[in-house]
């Protein structure tokens, strides 16, 4: 009987290990592990929900779609003309010399195409970035709803999204499109409108449209085949999530903002905060 008990234990351990999720990518990267995490307030300070209301509508994780429009505070404050920043325009071409984008996002994109170039994937084009509401309205009136979204309902009004092309072929067929679909998450980007998520996003497949959300969020979405809508719903449900990635540990906390509920921010550890553009904020703490 002892032998049978030992064998059963071995089988159970093997099953648990087999179920542990492994992140997509190179072997040197550690698995992303998602766990419910009992929230601990030691080392955190409480901020009143009333003081966090404006934060709901700004940050890298804000949801923008047909039901959730951008608020003025959601537009990035570091928008630049990319063509005028020589250090930003390296490793890719610009389709429009007036193209605008968040400086941070442009820097992340440059690093990403540099990594692609090291793998001999180097024919990238940036065709569209930030549009103000006036430009978006003009595009919507000219092209119609089959091509554009009303002002305020397009991710391009944020400054976090960009359309990427290739000088070789359409992105659905080009090596640049395939490389980004596989590797963009490593640099904080997601393919925002995948082919198999049309029913979730409400937008047809766009192999050219990428959105910056930052790490570790892009890694978790890639590993779990989630789009932003699904990811935010998961955070809202779990409330507290721990992610281990490349030797770093991230604690992600979701708070529904109300005047009666405090939001806890770490005192001595780096963190990032973003709203979901609905009713909550996400605090990401890097250990």
N, C-alpha and C positions, 0 to 999 in steps of 0.2 A: 504493500500500500504506500510505503514511503517513496518508492521509486515513482509510482503513478503521480503522487503529489508533487514530486520534484519536476517531473515532465510537464505537468499542467502549468506550474509556475513559469517554466521556461517558455512555453507556448504563449502564455499571457503576456510576458515581457516582450517577446518578439512581436506580438500583435500591436502593443502600445507603441513600440519604436517605429513600426511600419506606418502607423497612423500619423506620426509627427510630421507636420508640414515642412517642406524644404523650399526655400525661395528659388525663383528662376535665376539662372546665371552661372557664374564661374564657381568652381569647387571651393575656392578660397573663402567665399562668402558664407557666413553662418546662416543657419536656417532662421526664418522669421517665425516666431512662436507667438500665437495670440492666446492670451489667458485672461480670464476674469481676474481682476485684482482688487481686493478690498482696499478701499481708499484710506490712506493714512494721512492725517493732517499735521503730524509733527514736522516742523521745518517749513510749514506753509503759513501764509497770512490770509485772512479772510477779507474779501472785498465785497461790498454790498452789491446785490443784483442790480440795484438802481444805477450804480456807477458803471455797470457793464453793458447797459442797453445799446449804446452806440456801437460797441464792438461786435454785436450780432451781425452787422451788415458789412464788415470789412475783414480782409485777411485772405490767405492763400486757399482756403477751403470753402469760400462762399459759393453757394449753389445758384447758378443763373440758368433759368430755362423759361418755358412759356408761362409758368406759374409764379416765378420768383424773379422780380426785376431788380436791377442794380440800384442801390441808393447812392447819392453823390459821394458819401464817405467811403464807398467801396472801390472807387477808382484809385488806382495806384498813384502815389505822389511823386514817383521817380520816373515819370514818362520822359523819354528823350527821343530826338530824331536820330535813329540808328546810324544813318549815313554820315552824320557829323561827328560820330565817335569812332575814330579810326581803330582804336583798340578793340572795339566790339565787332567790327566787320572783318573777321579773319576766318578763312576756311569755308566760306559760302558766298553766294551772290545775292544781291538785292534786286527784286523786280521793280521796286518803286523807291526812288531816292527820298521820298517824303515819308517813308514808313516810320511809324512811331511804336515804341514798346517800353515796358518797364526796363530800366537799366539792369536791375538784378536778373530779370528773366533773360535779357540779351546776353549777359555775361555767362549764365548757366548754359544757354544754347551754344555759345561759342566753345565752351569747354566740351560740350557733348559732340559737336561736329569735329572737334580736334581729335577726340577719341575714335570717332568713326574713321577719320582720315588715316589714323595709325593702322587701321585694318583695310586700307585701300578702298574705303567707301567715302567719296569726296565730292560728289556733284550735287551739293545741296543749294537750294534757292529759298529765300524767305520772301513770300509774296504778299503777306498781310499781317498786321499786328494790331495795335490799338486804334480804335476809331472813337471819336467823341460822339455824343448823342446826335448832333446835327448831321454829321457824316453818315451815321447809321440810318437816320431817317431818310436822308437823300437816297441811299442805296436801296432801302426798302421800297420807297415810292417808285424808283426806276426799274428795279428787278422783280419786285413782287415777292409774295410769301414762299414761293417755290425755291427762291435763291437766297433770300435774306430774312432776318428777324426784325421786328419793330425795335426802335430805339429803346435801350434799357434792358432788353431781353436777350441780347447777344453777348457772349463771353468776350467778344472783341472790345466791348465797352469797358472792360476791367483793366486791360493792360497786361493780363497774365496769359493770354492765348495768342497763338500765332499759326499761320498757315505755312506749311513747308512743302516745297516742291523739289523736283529733280530735273536737271537738264538732259537726262538720258531718256526718261519715259514718265508716264503717269505714276503717281506714288503707289498705286495698287500693284504695279508691276516692277517698279524700279528697285535696285538694291538699297537705295537710301530709305525707301519706305519700309522695306523688310527689316533693315538694321534698326530703325527707330522703334518699330513695333516690338522688337525683341529687347532693346537695350535702353529705351528712353527713361524707364522707371529708375535706372541707376543714377540719373541726374535730376530726379525730382519731377519729371514730366510724365503725363499719361496721354494715351490716345483717347481723346474725349468721346468720340462717337464710333465705337467699334461696330462691325458688321452684325454681330450676334446680340446686340443690346438695343436695337432700334425701338423695341416695345418699352424699354425702360427710359431711354433718353428722349424719345419722341423725335429724334433727328436721324435721317438716313445716314448710312455709312459714309464717313469722311476720313479717308486715310491720310489726309494732309493736315488735319486740325489737331494740334497738340496744346495741352494746358499744363501750366506749372502749378503743382500742389506742394512740392517739397517732400523731403524725407522725414520720417519713414513712411509717410502716407502713400507715396507712389509705389513703394515696395510691397506694402500690404495689399494694395489694390491689384497689383500685377500678380502676386502669388495666389490670391483668392478670386481672380477673374471678376473683379468688381469695377463698375463705373462709379462716378462720384455720388450719384443718388443712392446707390446700394451701400457704399462705404459710410456715408453719413447716417443712414438708417441703422447700420450695424453699431456705430458708436453710440447712437441715441439709445439703442436697446441695451447694450452691455455696460455703458457708463464709464467703465474703467478697463483699459486694455494695456497690456505690456508687450513690447516688441523687442526682441533681441536681434541685432543686425550688425554684422561686421565688428563684433566686439563691443558694440555700444548697446546700452539699454535705454529704451524710451518708454515713458509712462504717459499714456494718452487719457485724458479725463474729459468727459462730456458733461456740461452743465446746462440745464434748462434755465434760462435767465428769468428770474422773477424778483420782486422787491423783498420777498420773504426768504429767498434762498441765496446764501453767500456763494461766491466763487473763490476757490482756494488757489493762490499763486505761490510758487516756491520762493523762499527768501534768499537762499545762497546757491541756487543751481540755475543754469541757463534754461530758458523756456521760450516757447513761441505760443501765441494765442491767435485764434481765428474764429470768426463767427461762421455760422452755417447759412446765414441769410434767411433764416426761418424763425427760430425761437431760442437758439442755443449758442454756446461758445465751446470751442475745443482748446484745451490747454495741453500742450505737448512738452514734457519735461525730459531733458536729456541727462542721463546719469553718467 
